[in-house]
Each structure stands twice: as C-alpha cells, then as structure tokens.
Amino acid sequence: MDEEQVIRQIRAHMEAHGVTQAQLARQINPDAANAAQSLNQYFSGRRSLFSQSGRAILDALGLEVVIRSKQ
C-alpha cells in the first residue's frame, strides 16, 4: 500500500465520521495558527504520513498503519 492509498482511506474514514480537515487540525494542534495549512501538506503528499508528526494524524483519528505479507 502506498501513501496515496493511505490518504484515500484516511479521507474515507474522516468522511464516514463527519470529521473535517479543520476539525482534525484543531484536534492535533489547537494552538497552531497554521494547523490546517500544515495538515493539508500531508493530504496533498508534500509531507509524509509515515513521519513522526504524520503519525499524529493517524493517532488523532484512532487509526494505525499495519504492514502484512501479501497473499
């Protein structure tokens, strides 16, 4: 699974739970004035979700990336 697929699944999860990017940005960092802009960098692929700060997005949504052998 590549990062683009992970982003699609995250977006689907957010939509299913009625979570917007702005809400998620405030949840991750309520004090940052540019939190939504920073979050958008992950969703546009300019920053990696597999970084330490990218994992905060997954944590905030209660998600994790699982690696398993292909069938």
Steps between C-alpha positions, in 0.01 A plus 500: 500500500645834404449829678236616251285198589545575869386858443190378313414269789553779753271730301235228483526447875469873563198528272330200663550659842416856396848635574629793295864587443451817706359299793784251476759779487357657817497162673864434417627848582238740637755778554652512152370780281602312185396148610251454214758613244759265649253211498423567135866431419450141614179455300660643186802269530756775564571356847511133598239341723768253600698766684472554875277804456299322230418223745329760721232523230440125516502507881246781510266296280558179694665335199823312445689371197544124505754322282436139409623251245321497167275204440 
